[in-house]
Amino acid sequence: MESALSGSINAIKKLLAIQKWGKDAVKIKICGLTTPADCEMVNEFPVQFAGMVLFYERSRRNLEPDAARMLLSMLRPDLQTVAVTVSPTLEQLHQIEEMNFDILQVHGDLRPEVLRESRLPIWRAVNEGMRVSDCGSIKIDAVLMDGRTPGGGQRFDWTRKMEIPAGKKFVLAGGLRADNVAEGIRRFRPDIIDVSSGVEGTSGKDRRKLQEFIRQAAGVYYE
């Protein structure tokens, strides 16, 4: 079984190489890592971002800072790490920076002091139904479009018109799975796709779901 999986992973890598998977192609973030096994899987696959939920106890994927530090130490060094938060405080920002995350992802409220003092690039999450006026700030690196509830695994209305400020990356999130990711990429042409629940099993990430998700994403060519 493992050899078959390894062969499939190698096939995905070859497909990505044929596509010249580089700075102009869609990149992949695997979010909601919670276990060492999740980290091992992410390390094996050709993805660029890894996300962890912090300071949000309502999420079943929420991590205590010590647990996040342990998982961070297990990730390969080329992965960009994303701290996923909801209305973070300045103290929480400082803890995230101390943990050496690369990116701060903010759902809910983005406090002015957090925006002002953050040394990390910020991915501003816009959940369906929200009105957000701070996406144009110079510190906002990307705008992430998500379903109504952070981490809820639900799509937003894909028929709505996307208005991403000039110069900002676009991250497509919310309810992505192997059976709809290709459609999402073709429809929105995002810079980054973000998946969590769509590649989960009964306890953490599922290797076969993750493999199929990446295979489907890798099969889309930008013309």
C-alpha positions as a Markdown table, in Angstrom:
| # | Residue | x | y | z |
|---|---|---|---|---|
| 1 | Met | 0.0 | 0.0 | 0.0 |
| 2 | Glu | 2.7 | 2.5 | 0.9 |
| 3 | Ser | 4.6 | 1.8 | -2.3 |
| 4 | Ala | 1.5 | 2.5 | -4.3 |
| 5 | Leu | 1.0 | 5.7 | -2.5 |
| 6 | Ser | 4.6 | 6.7 | -3.0 |
| 7 | Gly | 4.2 | 6.0 | -6.7 |
| 8 | Ser | 1.1 | 8.3 | -6.8 |
| 9 | Ile | 2.9 | 11.1 | -5.0 |
| 10 | Asn | 5.8 | 10.8 | -7.4 |
| 11 | Ala | 3.4 | 11.0 | -10.3 |
| 12 | Ile | 1.8 | 14.2 | -8.9 |
| 13 | Lys | 5.3 | 15.7 | -8.6 |
| 14 | Lys | 6.1 | 14.8 | -12.2 |
| 15 | Leu | 2.8 | 16.4 | -13.3 |
| 16 | Leu | 3.6 | 19.6 | -11.4 |
| 17 | Ala | 7.1 | 19.7 | -13.0 |
| 18 | Ile | 5.5 | 19.4 | -16.5 |
| 19 | Gln | 3.3 | 22.3 | -15.6 |
| 20 | Lys | 6.3 | 24.4 | -14.5 |
| 21 | Trp | 4.6 | 24.7 | -11.1 |
| 22 | Gly | 6.1 | 28.0 | -10.1 |
| 23 | Lys | 5.3 | 31.5 | -8.9 |
| 24 | Asp | 2.6 | 32.0 | -11.5 |
| 25 | Ala | 0.7 | 28.7 | -10.8 |
| 26 | Val | -1.8 | 28.1 | -8.0 |
| 27 | Lys | -0.3 | 27.2 | -4.7 |
| 28 | Ile | -1.7 | 25.0 | -2.0 |
| 29 | Lys | -2.2 | 25.5 | 1.7 |
| 30 | Ile | -3.2 | 22.6 | 4.0 |
| 31 | Cys | -4.8 | 24.1 | 7.0 |
| 32 | Gly | -5.8 | 22.8 | 10.4 |
| 33 | Leu | -2.8 | 20.6 | 11.2 |
| 34 | Thr | -3.2 | 19.0 | 14.6 |
| 35 | Thr | -1.0 | 16.0 | 14.8 |
| 36 | Pro | 2.5 | 14.8 | 14.0 |
| 37 | Ala | 1.0 | 12.5 | 11.4 |
| 38 | Asp | -0.5 | 15.6 | 9.7 |
| 39 | Cys | 2.9 | 17.2 | 9.5 |
| 40 | Glu | 4.5 | 14.0 | 8.1 |
| 41 | Met | 1.9 | 13.9 | 5.3 |
| 42 | Val | 2.2 | 17.6 | 4.5 |
| 43 | Asn | 6.0 | 17.2 | 4.3 |
| 44 | Glu | 5.6 | 14.5 | 1.7 |
| 45 | Phe | 3.3 | 16.4 | -0.7 |
| 46 | Pro | 4.2 | 19.3 | -3.0 |
| 47 | Val | 2.4 | 22.0 | -1.1 |
| 48 | Gln | 3.6 | 25.4 | -0.1 |
| 49 | Phe | 1.7 | 26.5 | 3.0 |
| 50 | Ala | 0.7 | 24.8 | 6.3 |
| 51 | Gly | -1.8 | 26.3 | 8.7 |
| 52 | Met | -2.6 | 25.9 | 12.4 |
| 53 | Val | -5.5 | 27.3 | 14.3 |
| 54 | Leu | -4.5 | 29.3 | 17.5 |
| 55 | Phe | -6.5 | 31.1 | 20.2 |
| 56 | Tyr | -9.9 | 30.0 | 19.0 |
| 57 | Glu | -11.3 | 27.5 | 21.4 |
| 58 | Arg | -14.5 | 27.1 | 19.4 |
| 59 | Ser | -12.6 | 25.2 | 16.8 |
| 60 | Arg | -11.9 | 21.4 | 17.2 |
| 61 | Arg | -8.6 | 22.1 | 15.5 |
| 62 | Asn | -7.5 | 24.7 | 18.0 |
| 63 | Leu | -3.9 | 24.3 | 19.3 |
| 64 | Glu | -2.3 | 25.4 | 22.5 |
| 65 | Pro | 1.0 | 27.3 | 21.9 |
| 66 | Asp | 3.2 | 24.5 | 23.1 |
| 67 | Ala | 1.5 | 22.0 | 20.8 |
| 68 | Ala | 1.9 | 24.4 | 17.8 |
| 69 | Arg | 5.6 | 24.9 | 18.6 |
| 70 | Met | 6.1 | 21.1 | 18.5 |
| 71 | Leu | 4.3 | 20.8 | 15.2 |
| 72 | Leu | 6.2 | 23.7 | 13.7 |
| 73 | Ser | 9.5 | 22.0 | 14.5 |
| 74 | Met | 8.3 | 18.9 | 12.5 |
| 75 | Leu | 7.6 | 20.8 | 9.2 |
| 76 | Arg | 10.1 | 20.9 | 6.4 |
| 77 | Pro | 11.9 | 24.3 | 6.3 |
| 78 | Asp | 10.6 | 25.5 | 2.9 |
| 79 | Leu | 6.9 | 25.4 | 4.0 |
| 80 | Gln | 5.4 | 28.8 | 4.8 |
| 81 | Thr | 3.5 | 28.5 | 8.1 |
| 82 | Val | 0.3 | 30.3 | 8.7 |
| 83 | Ala | -1.2 | 31.1 | 12.1 |
| 84 | Val | -5.0 | 31.1 | 11.7 |
| 85 | Thr | -6.8 | 33.3 | 14.2 |
| 86 | Val | -10.1 | 34.9 | 14.9 |
| 87 | Ser | -10.0 | 38.6 | 16.1 |
| 88 | Pro | -6.5 | 38.2 | 17.6 |
| 89 | Thr | -5.3 | 40.5 | 20.4 |
| 90 | Leu | -1.9 | 42.3 | 20.4 |
| 91 | Glu | -0.7 | 39.8 | 23.0 |
| 92 | Gln | -1.6 | 36.9 | 20.8 |
| 93 | Leu | 0.1 | 38.5 | 17.8 |
| 94 | His | 3.3 | 38.8 | 19.9 |
| 95 | Gln | 3.1 | 35.1 | 20.8 |
| 96 | Ile | 2.6 | 34.1 | 17.2 |
| 97 | Glu | 5.6 | 36.2 | 16.1 |
| 98 | Glu | 7.6 | 34.6 | 18.9 |
| 99 | Met | 6.7 | 31.2 | 17.6 |
| 100 | Asn | 8.2 | 32.2 | 14.2 |
| 101 | Phe | 5.1 | 31.7 | 12.1 |
| 102 | Asp | 5.5 | 33.3 | 8.6 |
| 103 | Ile | 2.0 | 34.6 | 8.0 |
| 104 | Leu | -0.9 | 35.8 | 10.2 |
| 105 | Gln | -4.4 | 34.9 | 8.9 |
| 106 | Val | -7.2 | 36.9 | 10.5 |
| 107 | His | -10.9 | 36.1 | 10.6 |
| 108 | Gly | -13.3 | 38.3 | 12.4 |
| 109 | Asp | -12.0 | 41.7 | 13.6 |
| 110 | Leu | -8.6 | 43.0 | 12.7 |
| 111 | Arg | -7.8 | 45.3 | 15.5 |
| 112 | Pro | -6.0 | 48.5 | 14.5 |
| 113 | Glu | -3.1 | 47.9 | 16.9 |
| 114 | Val | -2.6 | 44.4 | 15.4 |
| 115 | Leu | -2.6 | 45.8 | 11.9 |
| 116 | Arg | -0.2 | 48.5 | 12.9 |
| 117 | Glu | 2.3 | 46.4 | 14.9 |
| 118 | Ser | 2.3 | 43.1 | 13.0 |
| 119 | Arg | 5.7 | 42.2 | 11.6 |
| 120 | Leu | 4.1 | 39.4 | 9.7 |
| 121 | Pro | 2.3 | 39.7 | 6.4 |
| 122 | Ile | -1.4 | 39.3 | 7.0 |
| 123 | Trp | -4.0 | 37.2 | 5.1 |
| 124 | Arg | -7.3 | 39.0 | 5.7 |
| 125 | Ala | -10.1 | 36.5 | 5.7 |
| 126 | Val | -13.5 | 37.6 | 4.5 |
| 127 | Asn | -16.2 | 35.2 | 5.6 |
| 128 | Glu | -19.5 | 35.2 | 3.6 |
| 129 | Gly | -21.8 | 38.0 | 4.9 |
| 130 | Met | -18.9 | 40.1 | 6.3 |
| 131 | Arg | -18.2 | 43.7 | 5.4 |
| 132 | Val | -14.4 | 44.4 | 5.5 |
| 133 | Ser | -12.9 | 47.7 | 4.8 |
| 134 | Asp | -9.2 | 47.1 | 5.7 |
| 135 | Cys | -8.2 | 44.8 | 2.8 |
| 136 | Gly | -6.4 | 47.5 | 1.0 |
| 137 | Ser | -3.9 | 48.2 | 3.8 |
| 138 | Ile | -0.2 | 47.9 | 2.8 |
| 139 | Lys | 0.3 | 45.1 | 5.4 |
| 140 | Ile | -2.4 | 42.9 | 3.9 |
| 141 | Asp | -0.6 | 40.4 | 1.7 |
| 142 | Ala | -3.7 | 38.4 | 0.6 |
| 143 | Val | -7.4 | 38.4 | 0.8 |
| 144 | Leu | -8.9 | 35.0 | 1.7 |
| 145 | Met | -12.5 | 34.3 | 0.7 |
| 146 | Asp | -14.2 | 31.7 | 2.9 |
| 147 | Gly | -17.7 | 30.4 | 3.9 |
| 148 | Arg | -19.9 | 31.9 | 6.5 |
| 149 | Thr | -18.1 | 30.2 | 9.5 |
| 150 | Pro | -14.3 | 30.1 | 9.9 |
| 151 | Gly | -13.3 | 26.5 | 9.4 |
| 152 | Gly | -16.8 | 25.4 | 8.7 |
| 153 | Gly | -16.1 | 23.5 | 5.5 |
| 154 | Gln | -18.8 | 25.3 | 3.6 |
| 155 | Arg | -18.5 | 27.1 | 0.3 |
| 156 | Phe | -19.4 | 30.8 | -0.2 |
| 157 | Asp | -21.6 | 31.8 | -3.1 |
| 158 | Trp | -19.5 | 31.0 | -6.1 |
| 159 | Thr | -21.7 | 33.1 | -8.3 |
| 160 | Arg | -20.8 | 36.4 | -6.5 |
| 161 | Lys | -18.4 | 38.8 | -8.1 |
| 162 | Met | -15.0 | 38.8 | -6.5 |
| 163 | Glu | -13.4 | 42.2 | -5.9 |
| 164 | Ile | -9.8 | 41.8 | -4.7 |
| 165 | Pro | -7.8 | 45.0 | -4.3 |
| 166 | Ala | -5.0 | 45.4 | -6.8 |
| 167 | Gly | -1.7 | 44.0 | -5.7 |
| 168 | Lys | -3.2 | 41.5 | -3.2 |
| 169 | Lys | -3.0 | 37.8 | -3.6 |
| 170 | Phe | -6.3 | 35.9 | -3.7 |
| 171 | Val | -6.8 | 32.8 | -1.5 |
| 172 | Leu | -9.7 | 30.6 | -2.3 |
| 173 | Ala | -11.1 | 28.7 | 0.8 |
| 174 | Gly | -14.3 | 27.3 | 2.1 |
| 175 | Gly | -15.6 | 23.8 | 1.3 |
| 176 | Leu | -12.9 | 22.8 | -1.2 |
| 177 | Arg | -12.7 | 19.1 | -1.9 |
| 178 | Ala | -11.2 | 16.9 | -4.6 |
| 179 | Asp | -14.5 | 16.9 | -6.5 |
| 180 | Asn | -14.8 | 20.7 | -6.7 |
| 181 | Val | -11.2 | 22.2 | -6.5 |
| 182 | Ala | -10.7 | 22.1 | -10.3 |
| 183 | Glu | -13.9 | 24.0 | -10.8 |
| 184 | Gly | -12.9 | 26.5 | -8.2 |
| 185 | Ile | -9.5 | 27.1 | -9.8 |
| 186 | Arg | -10.9 | 27.5 | -13.3 |
| 187 | Arg | -13.7 | 29.9 | -12.0 |
| 188 | Phe | -11.6 | 32.2 | -9.8 |
| 189 | Arg | -8.0 | 31.7 | -10.9 |
| 190 | Pro | -6.7 | 32.1 | -7.3 |
| 191 | Asp | -3.1 | 32.5 | -6.3 |
| 192 | Ile | -3.6 | 30.0 | -3.5 |
| 193 | Ile | -6.1 | 27.3 | -2.6 |
| 194 | Asp | -6.8 | 26.5 | 1.1 |
| 195 | Val | -8.2 | 23.2 | 2.3 |
| 196 | Ser | -8.8 | 21.7 | 5.7 |
| 197 | Ser | -12.0 | 19.6 | 6.2 |
| 198 | Gly | -12.0 | 18.5 | 2.6 |
| 199 | Val | -8.9 | 16.4 | 3.2 |
| 200 | Glu | -9.8 | 15.1 | 6.7 |
| 201 | Gly | -10.6 | 11.6 | 7.9 |
| 202 | Thr | -11.8 | 10.4 | 11.3 |
| 203 | Ser | -8.7 | 11.7 | 13.1 |
| 204 | Gly | -6.7 | 14.3 | 11.3 |
| 205 | Lys | -5.7 | 14.5 | 7.6 |
| 206 | Asp | -6.4 | 11.6 | 5.3 |
| 207 | Arg | -3.5 | 10.7 | 3.0 |
| 208 | Arg | -5.7 | 9.4 | 0.2 |
| 209 | Lys | -8.0 | 12.5 | 0.3 |
| 210 | Leu | -5.0 | 14.8 | 0.3 |
| 211 | Gln | -3.4 | 12.9 | -2.6 |
| 212 | Glu | -6.6 | 13.1 | -4.7 |
| 213 | Phe | -7.1 | 16.8 | -3.9 |
| 214 | Ile | -3.6 | 17.7 | -5.0 |
| 215 | Arg | -3.9 | 15.5 | -8.1 |
| 216 | Gln | -7.1 | 17.3 | -9.1 |
| 217 | Ala | -5.6 | 20.7 | -8.5 |
| 218 | Ala | -2.5 | 19.8 | -10.4 |
| 219 | Gly | -4.5 | 18.8 | -13.4 |
| 220 | Val | -5.7 | 22.4 | -14.0 |
| 221 | Tyr | -3.7 | 24.5 | -16.5 |
| 222 | Tyr | -3.9 | 28.3 | -16.6 |
| 223 | Glu | -4.2 | 29.4 | -20.2 |
